[in-house]
Amino acid sequence: MAMAPAALMAAGWAPSSAIGEMVRKRARDLARARYRPADRPLQPALANLGYDAYRDVRFRPERAVWRDEGLPFQLQMFHRGGLFKDPVDLFEAERGAVRPIRFSADLFTYGAQRLGPLPADLGFAGFRVHTPMEVPGRFDELVAFLGASYFRAVARGVTYGLSARGLALGAGEPGEEFPAFRAFWVERPAPAARSIVVHALLDSASTAGAFRFEVTPGALTTMEVEARLFPRRPLAAAGIAPLTSMYLFGPEQPRRYDDFRPEVHDSDGLLTDDGRGQRIWRPLVHTPAIRLSDFDVGPARGFGLLQRQRGFDAYQDLEANYHLRPGAWVQPLEGFGRGSVRLVELGARSEAEDNIVAMWRPAEPLAAGREHRFRYRLTWGASPEPATRLARAVAWRTGHGHDPSRRRFLVDFAPVPATGLDSVQAQASATAGGIRVETVQPNASIAGARVSFELDPAGAKNSDLRVTLMRAGTPISETWMYRWLA
């Protein structure tokens, strides 16, 4: 019978240099056994905490792990309660010693909450890492692991926004499964360490997994991620390196909300790079129906959810600060073979609901009874994608055409020099209906160019539209792609 994480640690099982191998073996053993969900019930006073009440329960910063030891990173924990009912076990690893990080009510302040005595084995819901980010000597949040297999990070100059997950199973499909991190081992950093290493054990009805995260903060925060999955059953709907975000509305859509803000979103588009010189920008939309779209069929090269609109005027929100939300870029390193980047767009009632998922979907199911290894680099920041000379699609609008039965589209690309613009053409296509480019003209306000084209649906219910700027048969811009629905 496989030992529980706490039992392994009590036995002083492994030095920190072997933690990764220990977690891998633990995941493999879990996958060979019958799945058992977390079984540490939460008392009603905690389980029923609402959003504001849960926020009233705060970790005491002066009790942070490593706070008084002069190390470059510190740990703070999240309390169980409200939406975050499941426990995770936390351990510190250092030079052959593995020590549990134990729950104590003294670690938290409870504000107006009167919860009564709490059990000593309550455990935590997750944790966050702090390090100097903006001001030397001031410890700010860097990364947080909280809820199922969700985690999110920041970089210098941006705040929290979109999240990532360890694994997605059936995102956007009926019966979606949410694997969860059950235990974390955090390696104690050296006094001059630039990175912090976190190991995690994942479990769910369909699979177990071992993860390693090496997190390096900066103007761009990078995560070197290694995932080893051990499916209990074939995984036909696995999403590798999944990103999760929110898109409620933007200026290009008919307004569905009576709201003072022009735009509300954590990300405004999906960018994919096929590694062969083609980049596709897919602007996000809010749709009442579920949209599943697959891009870049073949080996994965790179993809990310980005927040390109960086001006405060676009949002006018002094609290949410959507103009400071980061983007996240996935660079596959190992294990990403045939497959595609899948974008899931869902309806949402408010900005509190994540309704966007981007992930890598392998072409073949992940077989049960064997190990599947993936490595990728996850970069967070204002512009985490690799640099390119291609002009970017920075904005778009649509409305009825001169003939009301047709749709007119305007797409802005930048930077595009005004000199030589007469030699630039717009290459446009539609999978249904007819498309006609009207003009390509300079847009001095963005040092770019605006393409105007018209779609004649000709009775079609949907059509995938693509526009690329070309010069002498060579692309000078990324491809703007949009799925129009009647």
N, C-alpha and C positions, 0 to 999 in steps of 0.2 A: 504494500500500500504506500502511495506517495506521501511524503511528509509535508505538512503545512509549512509555509514560509517561516512562521514564528518558531516552529520546532527546529527547522534547519538552523536558524540563527542561534537558538538557545544551545544547540550542539556545537557552536563555534565552527561551522562547517567549512568555510573557505576564506582564504585571504582575498583582499580586494582585487588583486590582479586576476583572480579567477572568478570574479563575480559574474561576468558575462557568460562563462561556460556553465556556472551553476544555474543561472536563470534559464539558459537554453535547455539543460537537462530537466529542470523543473517543468518547463513548458511541454517538453516531449512526454514526460511521465503523465502530466495532466491530460494530454490528448489521448493517451492510451486508456484512461479511466473514464468512468461515466461522469458527465458534467454535473456539478453540484453548484447551484447558485449561492451567492453570499447569504449566510444565515446568522446575522446578528441584528435582530429586530431593533427598531428605533422607537423609543417611547413617544406617545402621541404629542407631547408638548414640543418635541423637536421636529417630528415628522410633519406637523401641521403648520410650521412657521411659514408665513407669507414672505414675499420678496423683501419688503422693507424691514420686517422683523428679523429676517435672516441677516440682512446687512447690519443690523444692530449688534450682532455677535462678532466681535473683532479680536484678532490676535494681538497680544501685547508686543510691540516692536522690541522692547527691552529684553524679551525672552527669546529672541531669535537664536537659532542654532548658529554657533560660531561668532556671535556678536562681539564677545569680549576677547576674542583670540587673534584679532588683527588679520583675519583672512579676507580675501577679495570677494567672497560670496557669503551670503547668509540665507537661511531657510526660515520661512514662516508657514504655518499650517492653516488649513481651512477646517472649520468645524462641520460636523455632520448635522444635517437638518434641512428642512424645506425641500427643494428640488434635489438636493445632494444627500440622499439617504444611505447609500452604500458605503461601507468602510473600505479603506485601503490601509495596508500595513507599510510603515516607513522605517527604513534602516539607514544608518551611517556606516560606511565601509572605510577602513583605514589600516594599511600595513598589517594585514592578517587578522584584524579584529573587525567584527561586524556587530554593531550595537543597535538594538531597537530604539526608535524615537517614540517615547510613550506619551499617551494622552494624559493631560491633567487639566482640570477646569481652571486651575490657576494661570494657565497660559492665555486665557481669554478674558475679555470684558463682555458683559451681557446686556449693557444698557438697561432698557426698561423691561427686559425679559426676565421672568421669574420661573426658572426651570426646575428648581429643586436639586437634590443630590444627583449627580451623574455617575454612572458606573466607571470604574477605573479602566475597563477594557473597551471603552466606547470607540476608540480609534479616531481617525481623521477622515475627511472627505477628499483631501488632496493637499497640495502644498504649492508654494511659489518660491522662486529664487530672486534675491535682491543683490544688486551690485552697483557700484558707481556708474551712472550712465551719462547724466547731463552736467553734474557739478562734482568735482573731485571731493571725495570724502562723504558725499551724501548717497546713501543706498536707496536706489529706486528699483521697482519691479522690472525683472527681465523676462521671466517665463513663468507660466502657471499651468499646473496639471490639475484639472478639476472636472469631474463628471465623465462617466463611461471611459472612453479613450481619448477625450478631448484635451488639447493643450493649445496655448497661444503665447506669442512672444511679441516683444517690441524691439525697436532699434532707436538709435539716437534721433531725436526730432519728431518721433511719431508716438502715438498712444495705442492702446489695445484696440483691436477691431476684429478682423476675421479670425477664425480658429483653424487648427488642423486636427486630424484624428490619427490614431494608430492604424485603424482599419475600418473600412466601411463594408457592410454586407447587405446588398439589396437596396441601396439608397435610391429613393424615388419609386420603389416598387412595393407591392403589397407584402406585408409581413417582414419589413426591414428589421434586421437584428443589430443590436448595439453591443459589440464586444466592449469589455471594460478592463482597465488596468486594476489589478488586485493588490499589487505590492510594488514598492519602489525601493531601490538601493542607490543612495547618493554617495558618490566617492568624495571623501574629504579633500578639498583643494589644497595645493601647496601655497605658501605665502605669496609667491609671485605668479601663480597660475593665471592664465588668460582665459581658460575654458573651464567648464564644470561638466562632469560626466554623470548621467543618470541612467540606471538600468530599470526596466519595467517588465513585469509579468502580466500578460494579457490572457483573458479567459472568456469564453462564451459557449453557448450550446453547440456551435459548429466548429470552433477552432480554439487552440491555445497558441500563445506566441511569446517570444522573448525579444525585447527591444533594447537598443542602446542609443542614447542621445548624447552627443558631445556639443555643447552650446557655447558659442563664442560671441560675446556682445561687441557692438560697435556701431558705426554709422550704418552698416548693414550687419544684422545679427544672423549668424549662420548656425545651422544644426546639421551635423553629420549623423544621419539616421541609419541604423541597421535593424532590419526586421526579419525575424525567423519565425515562420508560421508552420504550425503542425495541425492541419485540418482533421477533425473527427469524421467529416463527411466531405464529399467533393464540393468545392466552392465555385459555383457557376456565376455568382454575382459579386465577386470580390472587388473592392475598390482599393487600390494601393496608393499610398501617399495622398489621402483625401484632404481637400480643403473645404471649409464650410463658411458661408458668409450670408449677408443679408442685402437684398435689393428690394426696396419698397416702391420708389418712383423717382423719375428724373424728368427733365424738361422736354424730352423728345416724345413722351407718351401723353395721351389725353389724361388729364388729372382725375384720379379716382379718389383723392383725399382732400378734405377741406383743411388745409394745413398752411401755416405761414411760411414754410420753408420751400424753396424751389425744388430741392432734391433731398432725398433721404436714402442713403445706402452706405454700406461698409466697403463695397467693391462695385465698380461699374463695368467690368469686362473680364473676359477670359482671353488670355494670350497664349497661343501655342507656337512652338518652333519645331519644324520637322527636321532640322539639322541639315537641310539641303538648300538653304537660302530663302525659304518661304516662311513668313510669319503670318498668322491669321489672328485678327482681333475680332472677337465676338462680343458685341455689347450685350449686357444683361438686360432682361426685361422682367417685369412682374406680370405674371399670367395667372388667371384663375384655374387653368388646366395645367396638368403636369406635362412638362416638356423634357424629353430625353434626346440629347444630340451627341453624336460621336464624331470625333475629328482626328485627323492625322493617323489613319490606319497604317500600322507598321511599327517598327521599333520606336520606343519613346525617346525623345530628345530633350524636351523641356516644355513646361506649361505653368501657368500661374494665374491667380485671381488678383487683379490690380485695382487700385483707386487712382485713376488718372486725373480726375478733376480735383485740383489742389487749392483752388481759390475759396476763401471764406465766403465770398459773395454768392457762390453756388448753393450754399446751404443755409447761411444766416442763423446758425445754431451755436450759441455760446456755451452750451452745456455738453452736447454730444461731440462737438468738434470733429465732424465727419471729414473735414479737410485735412485732418492729421491722422486718419486711419492708415495703417500700413498695407502694402501688398505682400504677397508671398509667392515665391518662385521655386518650383521643383525641378532639380536637375538629376535625372536618373544616372546611376553609376554602375549598378550591377543587378541582374535578374529581370530587367524589363525587356522582354522579347516582343513577339507579335501581340498586338492589341490596339487599343485606341484610347484617346482622352475623351472621357464622357463628362458632359455638362448636364446637370439636373437643375431644372428651374421649377419651383413650386409656388403656389399661392401663399400669401401671408396676410394676417389681419392687422398686424402692427409691426413696428420696427424691432420689437422684442423677439420676433420669431426669425430664426435662420431659415432661409428658403432657397439657398444656392449651394450646390455641391459640385466640385470638380475633382476628378480622380483618374487614375490609370486603370483601365479594365483589361486584364489579360484576355487574349483571344480564346484560350482553352481554359476549362475549369482547373482550379488547383486541386490536384489529386489528394485523396485522403491517405493517411498512413505514411506520409513521407514529409521531409523538411523542404520548405520553400524559402529561399533567402533573397532579400531585396536590400539594396543600399542606395541611398539618394542623399543629395544635399538640399536642404530646405533653407532658403534665404528670405529674411524679413526686412522690410524697409520701405521708404517712400518710392523708390524705383529699384526693386530687387532683380529685375530681369537683366540679362547680359546686354551690353551696349551694342548698338547697330547703327549703320548708316541709313537704313530705310526710314522714310518718313512715317510718322505714326498717325493713325486715325484718332483724332482728338475730340471730335464731336459729330453729332448727326441729328437730323430733324426729318420729320415726315409730315405730310398733309395731302389733301386731295389735289389732283393735278388740274390742268386747264379743263380737261374733261373730268367731271366728278366721278366717273366710273374708274378712273386711273389714280395711281398713287405717285406722288412726287417725293423724291428723297434728296437731301442735301448732306454730303459727307465732307468734313474738313480734314485735311492732312497737313502736318507740319513736322519739321521745317521743309519747305520747298522754295528755293530761290525764285524770285520773280523773273530774273533774267533767264532766258532760255525756256520759259514756260510754254512758249508756242510750239516747242518740240515735244511736249508731254501730252500723252493721250491717256484717257481713262478706259481701261478694259473692264467691261461689265458683263455679267451673265445672270441668268435666272433659270432655275430648274423647271419652272412652269410659267406660262404666260410669255409676254414679250417685253423686252427692256430696250430703252433708247436713251443714250447719253445726250444731254442737252448742251451743257457747257462745262469747261474746265477753266476757271478764272482765278486770278490772284486773290488772296484774302490777307491783306496787309496787317490786320489786327492780330494775326497769329504767325506772321511771317510764313504763310503757307498757301495752300490752294484749296478751292472748293469745287467739288464735283456735283453737278446737278443731273439727275436722271429720272426717268419716268417708267413706271411699271404698269403694263396693261395686263391685269390678271387673266383676261379672256376666259372667265368662268372658273379658274382654279381656286381651290380652297386654301392652298398654301404654296409658298415658293421660297427656295433658298437663294438669296441675292448675294453677289460677290462683286466687289469693285477694287481694282488695283491701278495705281498710277504707273505708266510705262514710258520709257524713253528708248527709242531704237530697239524695241523688242525686249528690253531688260526691265524688270521691276525696279522702281525707285521708292516704293512704299510697301508697307505691309498690306495684306488683303483685309478689307473690311467685309465681314460676313454677317448676314442677318436673315433669320427665318420669318418671313411675312406670313401672317394668318389673316384670313378674310374676317 
